[in-house]
């Protein structure tokens, strides 16, 4: 997999280049350490003398480094190519833990439609919720380093689609002393999505609280006390020392009945979700212990409206209980998109205690669609045309643009509407701005794009002719 002449994989990265000094996208945990921008070339450098035939491993390395920076981990540099390779990645799902964060990477999956258009559509949808990127692979992925007409198997990490273009970083250009950084897809060795058939990506992210360490107590200072009653006379004087022993009366101690010990009910080595995608799973784990027998343990998921979405209880009747025993009963994959609270409550012979209560989000994929759209196919010079089409988004729309462009992509006549909270918009509102009657004879494209809080999508891109 992947030619020796090329090195390892192409990794495609975003040009949005979010500076990670802002609040992390996924987690509320913050760090005081200064973190690099995602545009920093050093994040992606694979090193010197890196061998080929490891494209999936290298793709995962770049994806895991990016997410470590995005969540705000000061230990992002400890994600190395070597320790990612040690996971033995071979088209299977796995979990990678770094600095308390566990990233669950899904197994090698096939795109639902492996045509270039099908891969592009599904990939853009996946990227809308994954700033760390999506790994793509194909047995016949196009490679411009090969002889014309030939292709080779190849894997890459794509991280952004912007204004009709995918961007990224090519490891072939960022290893063994080379560091070009961000490039357009067309400048990388994979060139296009032709031949791409499969993908891998992060399914969910969890954070495990570190086990508290006991404070080290310093020994009490040793003080040397001069014996009482000792008198020192000047030199040359005979000293008579009389030692008088005083015996204190014996103290009579009355011991009250020992009171019952306080409960030590607690949990350790537990994890909790911060953000998961609709349909993804999450591993329930943690060990609950007490100096009394634990009579009941309940793991539940509460909606933002206070309703119980999922709940499972166990009656251990023991002083220790491992939550893995009820993991299969807490099906996160059935949750609808929204905000929830993950709660663990335990009861022993002395008290009932909430051990974990953490908020998390189930994120839906961003969807923007257009219906009832009209577009020209052939016009006479000077002829007008009325544009229509209802745009619908599951996130608030930010901007809608409709216009006519030349075959080289130059705008001829366009209209743009900036929105704030609307989730629908009819492009008829831009009809007065798109002046088809001003067009000279020639071939053009009528394009409609929409942007919501998650992504920008080209909804229409139709060729037409003015005669």
N, C-alpha and C positions, 0 to 999 in steps of 0.2 A: 504494500500500500504506500504509494507516494514515491516517486522517482528519486534515486540517490542524487541525481544532478540538481534536484530542487531543494533538498533538505526536507524538513518536516512541514507541517501544515501551513495553510494560509489562515490567518486569524483576522477576521474583519471586525473593526471597532468603530464606535460612534464618533461623529464629529460634533455632537452636541457638547461633548467635553465638559460635563458638569464638574465643577470644582467641588471636591469632597470636604470642603470646610463647612458646607451647609449641613443641616440636619440629615442624617442618613435616611435613604428612601424607605428602607424596610423596618428598621428597628429604632426604638427610642433610646437605646444605649449610646452614649456619646463618649468621646475620648479627647483628652487635652493635647495629645500628640499631633504634630503638624503632618497632614496627609497630602499626598500628591494629587494633582488633577488627573483625570482620566486621559488627558492628552500627553502625559509624561511618557516619553518613549521607553524610559528605563523599566517601567512596569512590565513591558512585554518582551524585553530582550531575552532570548533563549540561551545566550552564552556562546562560547567558542567551541568548535569541534563537535557540534551536535549532529548526530547521525540521522538518516532519513527513516522512512517506513514506520513512523510513529505519529501519524497525523491526528488520530483520535485522542491520543494521550496529550499531545501538545494543545489541541483544541480545548480539552478539559482544563489544562493548566491555565490557559489564558482566561477562561470563563471563571475559574475559582479565584484567580488573582483579582479580577475585576470586581467580583461580588464582595471580596474581603475589603477592598477599598471603599466600595459603595456603602457597606454597612457601618463603616467607620472603625475598622479594626486597626489598631496600631501595630499589629503583628502580621500585616499582609505580606511582608517579605519572607515570612516563614513558610508560605505556600511556594514550594519549589517544584520544578519539573520532576526531580527524583522522587519526592514523596507522593506526588500525584501518580507517577508511573507505578509506584509500589502497590497501588490499588488493583493492579492487574486488569485494567479496563479493556474489555473485549465485548463490546456491544451490549453490556449488561448494566442494570441499575446498580448504584452504589451510594454510600454515604461518606462524605469527607468532613472531618471535624478540624476546626482551627480556631483557637482563641475562644472556645466555648460555643461557637456557632457550628451547627451541623447542617450541611447542604445535601439535600436528597436529590440526586441526579437520576432522571428516568432512563429506562433502557432504550436502546437503539430502536426508533420507531420509523415506520414508513409514512411519507406524506400521503394524504388521502387522494391527492391528484398529482401525479409526477410529471405532468407537462410543465413547461417553463411558467406558464400563466398560473397553473394550479399551485406550484411550489411558491411562487411569488406571493400569491394571495394568503396562503396559510402562514408563510413565514412572517409577513408583515403583521398578521394578527398575533402570532406568538411574541414578536418583538415588542408589541405595545405594552406588555406587562413585564418584560424582562430586560431591564437596562444592562444586565450583565452579558446578554447575548444568547444566541441559539446556535448550536453546532449543527452543520449540515454536511452531508457526505454522499458520494455517488460512485458507483463502480466505473462509470464512464464520464466523470466530471471533466469538463473541458479544461485543457491545460495548454497555454500558449508556448510553454517551453518545449513542448513536443513538436515533432514534425507536423507540417500542415495536414489536416484531415485525421490526425490521430488524437487519442485521448487516453487518460489514465485515471485510476481510482484516486480519490482525493477527499480530504476532510478539511473544513474551515470553521471559524467562529464568526458569525455575522452579528453585528451589534446595533446597527441603525439603518433605517431606510428614510431618506430625506429628499424631498423634492424630486422624486422619481429615481433616486440613485442610492445604491447600497455602498456603504463605506467600510473600510477595515484596515487591519494591519496584517501584512504578509510575513510570516516567519522566514521565508526565503530571503526577504529583504531586511530582516532584523536578527541576524545571527552571524557568527564568525566575523565580527567587526563591522557589519552593516547595520544601520539603524535609520530606516527611512520614516518610520512612524506611520501616521494615518494616510491611507490612499483610497482612491475610488476602487470599486470592484474591478472595473475594466483595466486598472493598472496592476492588479495582482495576478498571480499565476493561474488562478481558477477562471478569470475573465467573466464568465456568465453563470447563470443557474442551470445551463444545459447539462443534462446528465445527473443532476442532483436528485436523490431518491429518498434519503433518510435524514433523521435529525435526533439530537439529544439536547436536553435542557434541564434546568433546575426546577424541580416540582414544588419543593417547600423548604423553608428555613426555620430552624429551631435554635433556641439558646438554652444552654444548661447552666444553672447557677453553680458557681464554684463552691466546693465544700469549705465552710469556714475553718480557718486555722486558729489554733489556740494561742493566746498571747503568752509570750515567755516571761516568766516572773523572775526579776532579778533578786538574788539573795540579799537578805537584810544586811545593812552595814554592821561590821563588827566593831564594838566600842569597848576599849579597855578601861575598866573602872578601878580607880585606886581604892584599896580596902579602907573602909571607914575606921576611924579611931587610931590611925597610925600617925605618930608625930615624929618629925625629923628634926634632930638637934644639930647645932653647929658642930663643925669638925673638931675633934679633940675632946669632945664631951662623951663621957660614958653613958651609953643609952640602956636603960632598963625597959625591956618590952614586956608588957603584961597582956596576955591574950585572954579576953573575957568572952566566953561563949554564952550567948543568950538563946535560950530555947523558946520559940514561939509556941503558944498553945495550939494544940491540934484543931484544925478547922473541920467542922462537921458539915459535910455536903449532903444535901437532900436532892435526889434525882427524881424529876417529874417523869411521868409516863411518856415514852417517846411518841410524838405525833406522826401520822401517816405521811410518807414522803410525797412531795409534789410530783405530778405527772411530768415526764420528759418527752411527751408526744412530739415527734418531729419528722421531717422528710429530708432526704439527701439524694444527690445524684439524679435530680429530676430535670425534665425539660418541659418547655411549653412553646406553643406556636406563636409566631409574631405575624407572619403573613403566609397564607397558602392560597393556591389557585383552586377554583371550583373543580371538584372531582378528584383532587389530590388527597393522598393519605398522610397520616401523621402517627408516629410511634409514641404511645403513652408509656412513660417509664419513670422510675423513682422508687426508692425504698423507704417505707414508713416504719418507724420503730418507737417503742415506749418501754418504760419500766413496768407497766401494767399490760395486761392482755388487751389487744386491739379488738374491739367488738364489732366495729363497722367502718367501712371505707366507701366513700362515694365519689366517683368522678363524673362531672357533668359539664355540659356546654349550655350556656344561657344566652339567649338572644339579647339584642340591645333594648328590646321591649320588656325584658324580664321573664320571658317564657323559656322553659326548659326544652331545648332542641334534642339533646341526647343525654342520657343518664344511665349509669350502671353502678350497682352497689355490691359489695362483698362482705362476708362476715368471717374474718380470719380466725378469731379466737386464739391469737398467738401474739407474741411480743414483737414480731417483725412481719412485714408483708411487702412483696414485690408487685408493683403495679403492672408488670408485664403479663400477669395472670389474667387481667381483664382488657388487655390491649385490643384484642379482636372484637370486643363488644362496643368499642367507641369508634364509630365509623364516620370520620371527618369527611370522607368523600361524598357523603349524602347532604352536606350542608349547602344551603343556598348562599349566594353572594350577600355579604353584609358584615356587620360587626358583632362580635361575640365576646363572652367572658369564659375562660377555661378555669374550672374550679375543682379543687380536691379538698374534701372534708373528711376528717377521721375522728373516731370516738374510742376512748379506752375506758377503764373502770373509774376514772376520775373526772374527765371532761370531754367536751366536743370542741374540736379546733379546726378552723379553716387554714389549711397548710399552704395552699396555692390559690391565688385569684388574679389571673392575668388576662388583659384584653388582647384580642387579636382580630385580624381581618381576613375574610374570604373574598378574594378579588375575582371579579368576572373578567372575561376578555372584552376588550373594547370593540364595539361594533358600530360602524357608520354605513348606512345604506341609502340608496336613492330609488324612488319608485315614480312611475308615470313620467319619465324623462322624455323630452323631445330633443331631436338633434337633426341638423341638415345632412343631406346626402349629396345634393347637387343644387346649386343656385345660379341664377343669371346675374351678371354684374349689375349692382344697384338694387338687387332684390333684398327685402327685409325678411327676417325670420324671428318667430316668437319662441323664446326658450321657457321651458317648464320642467318641473321635477321636484318632488318632495324629499328632502334629506332628513333622515331620522338617525339619532345617536343615543346610546345608552349613557353617555356622559355629556355634560354641557358643551354645546358647540362654541368655539371661539372665533372661527373665521370661515367664510365660504367665498370661493372665487370661481367665476365662470368667465371664459374668454376664448378668443380665437388666436391660434399660434401658427407660425410658419412651420414647414417640415424640419427646419433647423432648430426649432424651439423658441424663436423670437416672438414676443407678444405683439399682436396687432391691435386688438381691441378687447378690453377686459373690464370687469366690474367686481368689486370686493365688498363684502358686508362683514363688519365686526360685530360679534354677539357677546353676550355676557352669561345668561343663564338658560337660554332657549335650547331645547333638545330637538327641535324640528325647524326647518326653514325651506321655503319654496323658492327655487332659483328664479322664478318669475319676477321676484323683487329686483333682479339685476338686469331685466330685459332691456331697459332704457339705456344701459351702459354698454351693452354688447352690440355694436353697430355693424351688422352684416352688410348693410348697403354701402359701406365705405370701402369694402374690400376690392382689390384689383383681381384680375383673372389669375387663377393659379390653384394650387393644392394647399389645403390647410387642415388643421386639427381643431375641433371644438372640445375643450377640456373643462371639467368641473372638479374642483378639489375642495375638501372640507377638513377642518382641523377641530378636534375636541381637546379636552384636557389631557388626553393620553397619546394621541398620534395624529398625523396628517395622512389623508387617504385621497388618491385620485379615483373618483367615482365614475367619470366618463372621460374617454379620450378617443373621439370618433373622427375619422378622416372624411373630408368632403371636398368638393370641387366647385370653384366659381368659374363659369364660362362666359 
